[in-house]
Amino acid sequence: MDFLPPIRRRIPFPKEACMRSMRSVGRGIRMFVLLACAAAPFSAAAQQPTYGLEEMKVVAAPVIQGNRLDRYASQKTEVTEEQIRDLNAQDVAAALRRTPGVNISRYNPIGSFGGAEGGGVFIRGQGSSRPGAEIKTLVDGVPMYMSLWNHPLLDLLSIDSAHTIEVYKSPQPHVFGNAFAVVNLVPKRIEAEGFQTRIQAAGGSYDTFVASGDHGGKTGAWDYFVGGGYRTSEGHRNDADGELRDFFGRIGYRLNPHWSLSLFALWNDNEAKDPGAKGAPAAARLGTYETRSLVTTLTASHRYEQVEGFLKLYRNGGEGDWRDQPVGATIEDLYNDFLFYGLKGREVFRLWPGGEVIAGLDWDRTEGDGLHGAFGVAVSKDGRNAYVAAIDGNTLVVLARDKKSGGLQQIGCFSHDGSGGRCVESRTIFRPIDVAVSPDGLDVHVGTSTGDRAIAHSWRDAGSGGLTYRELDQDLAASKAEWKIVCYHQPTFNVAGHESDWGREQILPVLEKHGVDLVLSGHSHVHERFVPIGEPGTKPILFMVLGSTGGVTRSTSPSPMLAASRKGSAYYLFTVEGSKLTMVAKDTDGKAFDEFTLEKTGGKSGAFSADGP
């Protein structure tokens, strides 16, 4: 290409002539002369010759496939499989490193350490919050990130499965939900009749080795694609190791010219170490971050001239574990699990020429295990247990502690709402801010930040360190009654209604320990009497749900555990005569619909026989 030399031609400016003219004319026309003098250089410049540059053609591959604008003025950037190969990208971080508006932060050549600087994605300045929800990462349009901390983990986005990487750089609620930006991996598929196979292997510096392969085909109404990859590197610095493993598969079937079904699955298992700040001591390194996941989607889609859309069911479960994390003078492991499942649907209607209406439905369920907002920590005097009060999760976590290494392992969990069944429900634990173990090691006290500054009091098992309710244990131990009957609100066994299983881990052992005969609960508005429950060779317990005494009653559900169940209002009569206990349940008309008799067969602490329909 030829370049023109710079033009350095002086343009005359008749300054003296203009000034003489202004002195020789009256005030009324001086303004006109001033404007004429100012315009003189532009008039002279307009007379200079113009030059045109030769046509320039760009033949190099673009860093992106392009920007697409939809009918709602929303834009997305696409990076296709071709650009991924041209960039020699071994992960999503490398594939997006030259995408306009996207910044990547990483420590290792292979693998991403965690979700912050060691493996972060930032889109137009968004994505720095930890925990944070500004950026969502998706695979086949469904969530793929750490739900517990609500930010991306790039190693979960296995690049081998990606036909296209879509980057949405602004909120687009008609495409995705509550996020400022999104990265979505669109799975590979075969659209043309035929078959293809690709195998690739390479090695390089720092003991780096990469291998990947895939095979796909389309024949008639069926299409499929399977593949996987393995990547490893010791990194350019000490403890910059990384390792990525993944397998994926997709199968599709066209039902007719308008409808099709597809099933997609992706599994991965990864790890990356922290090399630490350059020049920092090895003790400052933060260990190893491991990620694993398995995502499955089932999609039904259709396309007509005036309407098109899809319905997608999905499930995605995985882990993000922080291993060998230095905490003070000890090295600990932090285990976090996540789970997503739900359905998504979209329909586009073209009801008039040039017009379009879009409608959609998203139902997403998110779960996660871990400590969120740890506020107070206490270690038992014997050093065998640690207790953590997590204010954001309304949770008290019980941990077993290894005396030699200081490593921790969760053995129990109490939370205000039960955390979806993952913890024992304890309504007294609400926004806990402190926890303490008594000097004798027999009590654990939890202080909460509620309005009345309540303190939850639990008994500590000196052997296991586990917790239960001290008052219940003490009261049952002190009781000399022939019949031991316990009442509490939420049932330990419950089939219909709320299907409650409250207290099975912590309360049930106390009931069994002290030979409780009968447990009465409510909560679910239904009548349920269970067959006696207990381990073989031990004294059983009879559980009843007496939720029919108030409120709107619910329908029953069959179960082999039930001796009787009924929908409808009721009241109950209990009669105790020495070693015999009788119960009669009656409806609002006074008609009995359930009854039984319990009779002691082995003294005050012995078993009983049940007689009833």
FIVEXBA-34700 format. One record per residue (C-alpha): x, y, z. Coordinates in steps of 0.05 Angstrom, whole numbers, plus 5000, padded with zeros to 4 digits. Layout:
! FIVEXBA-34700
XYZ;...
! end
This chain:
! FIVEXBA-34700
500050005000;502750694981;502151265031;501752005011;506952475040;504252995089;502053655057;505554255086;503054825042;502255515074;495455815063;495956575055;492056985104;491157725085;491457975156;494158675140;489158805085;483358615130;485659075186;486459665139;479459545112;476459535182;479660215198;477260535135;469860335141;464560535188;462360155250;456159885215;459959455165;465959265209;462558615230;461758415157;469158545143;471058125205;466957525181;469957585112;477057575141;475456965183;472656585123;478856745080;483056135101;477255645090;476055925021;483355825005;483355115034;477354934992;481355074930;486854564947;487053894909;483753274940;486652564941;483351884945;486151254979;486450584944;481350044966;483649645026;481348915035;481748555102;482747805091;484547575162;479447185203;475247615250;475847525325;468347435327;463347165277;459347805283;454048195321;446848015312;441048495324;434148195336;427348505324;427348785395;433749195384;437648715428;444648525407;448947915418;456047755397;457647065369;464146685371;463546055329;467345405326;471645685270;474146265313;475245795372;479945375329;483445975299;484846245369;487345555391;482745655451;482845085502;477445385546;472145925546;476946435577;481546375517;475846365467;473147035493;479747395505;479247805441;471747925442;470148675444;467248885511;469548245547;475448195595;478147555623;482347465686;486246825698;492346525733;493745885694;494745685620;489845105631;484145165681;481045725723;482245785797;475545955828;470946505802;474847135820;481547375791;483646655779;478146535729;473547135721;469547405663;467748145660;462948445609;462849205601;465249285673;460148805702;462148175740;466548395797;461748255855;463447645898;458247375912;455047685851;449447595801;451148105748;453447585697;450146915685;453446335647;449045835611;449745185572;444245035521;440445615552;440245335624;444145555686;451445335694;454745695752;455645635827;448745765856;451345835927;455646445910;451746635847;457646765801;460846395742;465945835745;468945825676;471545115678;464344865680;463445145609;466844585571;468844875504;468944195468;461344185467;460544895439;458345035368;457545765384;458946215444;453646755451;455347385491;449647845511;452748495537;446548835564;440048645600;435348295552;429448025592;425947715532;432047255524;434247125596;432247335665;435347755720;442347895697;446248475666;449948025617;450147295595;454946795564;451346205532;454445585500;450345305442;451644555434;454344245371;449843885322;449843615251;444843955205;446843675137;446142945116;452542565128;457842425180;464042755207;469642575256;475143005285;481042805330;486243295355;492243235401;497843725416;503443845466;507544435487;511444795540;510344695615;508543965603;502144185568;498043655533;491243735500;486943225465;479843255440;475342895392;468242855368;463942485319;457042665292;452242475238;445442575208;441342055173;434042155157;430242435217;435842265266;442042675283;447342575338;453842865363;458642585416;465442805439;470042995496;476743275514;482643245562;487443815577;493043875627;498844335642;503744445698;503445195683;508645725674;509745815749;509945365810;503045125829;499945385764;497444675747;490844565714;486843975687;480243945649;476143335630;469443315594;464642865555;458343085519;452942805474;446843045437;441542645399;435842945360;429742685323;425143055275;418042825287;415343175225;417043785183;414944235241;416743885307;423243595334;426043315399;433143335426;436843075488;443543385509;448243195566;455043475588;459643215642;466043535666;471143465721;476543995730;481744275777;486444875779;491645095830;493245785855;500346005838;499746605884;502247305874;508947345839;514547355891;509947175948;511746585994;508845905979;504845936044;500646496014;497946055958;490645875965;490545145947;486544795892;479644935864;475744335837;469344365796;464743815772;457943815739;452943415699;447643795660;442043475620;436843825577;430743545540;427944025487;421644005444;421644535390;417144715332;417045205274;411145425231;410246025185;406946445238;409146135303;415445805331;418045625399;420745105447;419744775515;425944555553;426544125616;433244115650;437343895710;444344105728;448043885790;455343975810;460644175859;465544735870;470544515923;476144935951;481544445974;487744576016;485445276034;489945606087;485845866146;490346146200;495345606219;491145036190;489444776121;482144646108;477344426053;471044796035;465744375999;460044705960;454644345921;449644655872;443444415838;438944725785;432644435754;426444705720;423344855654;423645415603;419045575546;418646095490;413446235436;414046745380;407546955345;407547325278;400347565278;400848105225;405848305171;412048595203;409448485274;411747985326;409547795397;413947385443;411647015505;415546575553;415546185618;421546055664;420845615725;427645515759;429245165823;436145305855;439244945913;446144955944;449944696005;455245096041;456345656091;453546326070;455046926114;459046566168;458847046227;460646676291;465346086303;466645676366;471245076378;469844576433;474844546490;476743836471;478444076400;474043556367;468644016339;467444696310;460645056307;459245596256;453446096258;451746326188;447346946190;445346976117;443246246114;439846246183;444145636197;448245316251;453244816223;456544266264;463444056241;468043496263;475243736270;481443326259;486143476317;492443356277;491043726212;485444186235;481243956175;473644026182;467943576159;460643736166;456743256210;450443646225;446444256205;440744656236;436945206200;430845636210;426945316153;430544656143;434044896080;429944456034;430943836077;438543896080;438544136152;434443996214;429144526221;429944956283;425445566287;429745856344;435645966297;434146606259;439847066237;444946756285;450847206300;454746836354;455846146381;459245896445;460845216476;460345156552;466845016590;464544306608;462944166534;455743956548;452144566521;452144996458;448945686459;447146076396;445646816399;441047096345;439947806320;432347776325;428448326359;428247956426;435647756421;433847026431;438846496452;438045786427;440445256476;442544556453;445543956487;452243716460;453942986456;460942926487;462642346442;460542566372;459743316384;452843286353;447143726380;440143586402;435043946446;437443926518;430744046550;427343466514;433042996531;433143206604;425543186612;424842496583;430642236624;427542516688;420542266672;417941676715;411241646679;408740976655;406741286588;411441766553;407542196503;411042766465;407443316427;410543806378;408044186317;411343916254;410943166244;416942716241;413042246195;407742526148;405242276080;400042796057;399743546066;406643836079;410043156076;414143366137;420142966162;422243446217;426943186270;428742506241;436242626249;436342976316;429642876352;428042156334;434341866367;432442226432;425341936429;428041236417;433341316471;428141456525;422740956504;417441456481;410741106468;406641606428;408342236388;402742726369;403743276316;399743756273;401844226217;398943816159;391343876160;389943136154;388842526200;394442016196;396041436243;402341066227;403940336241;408840306300;415740516276;422340256303;428439846288;427639086293;428638846364;427339536394;421239856424;417140196369;413940886372;406941046347;406541706308;400042086294;398542716254;392443056285;391743626235;384243536225;382543926288;382844606253;383244956186;381644686117;383143946114;387243636058;386643006015;390142376039;395341976003;396341216007;402440916041;404240236070;406740626132;399640856148;394840456191;389340976180;388341646145;382442106131;380642786103;375643196144;374943556211;375643136273;376843116348;380342596392;379142256459;385041936495;383841506556;389441216600;387940666651;394340406682;397939996629;392540116577;391740726531;385740816485;384641316428;378041456392;377741956333;370842246317;368042676262;363943306274;357642876280;360742476336;361641846294;368041456308;372341336246;378941096278;380740786344;386140366376;388540096442;395740056467;397439596524;404139546560;407038846557;413738956592;412739446648;413640196648;419340186599;417039586560;413839516492;406439546478;401539176434;397039576388;389839366375;385839756324;383039756253;
! end
